[in-house]
């Protein structure tokens, strides 16, 4: 897998709550990383989302994904109440494997699970996938 060395823009979240279906993160977590998923018609979905690594993590982690078509990408991280904690935007990514490196230490997030959503806007539409990451208790306190 190619790991991008491009800088990541980290935008802190807003105070507005966004509903998050708890089941979606749990289901996505059990899907093997970078597995090709198919639509109801049998077509390959244009977006493949891998599990972040390392997981659990202490604030630094990487999220791998694959685009089947060029796209603008938005990654959003939520707490379990559905509040957006952070967002990363990457514009004009080509098709292929990509990775977003995150450093969430400055946000002082408490340990626990954080659902993340990846949205890809292509000429074929907007496609989204979800997973859940875990911020480790013991490593978070060592900071």
C-alpha angles and dihedrals in degrees: 000000000000114000115210118232092194115124115260121225110219116200119189116235131254128246095246117109118236116196114243122193102230093207093059093064092047093050093047092049090062094051111100112252117268093001113157108247124198135215123238088268091056095252118138110254112246092232130058119187121199128202115267117255133247095030119205094036139178097231100298118087142139128231115206123203140164128220119203089194133027110276150165108245132207122188117194126188120202137186119233090267090062096252115144108242100177143350135201124198126198118180129200100013116170126229115281139058121335138171131204114210113211131198106185097165094105091060092065092220118183118243117272142078124325121190115217129199126202116201121190121191112202135161084266094059139270118314127188137188131180138210138160130241128196125223107209119238098212095046094043091057093050091067 
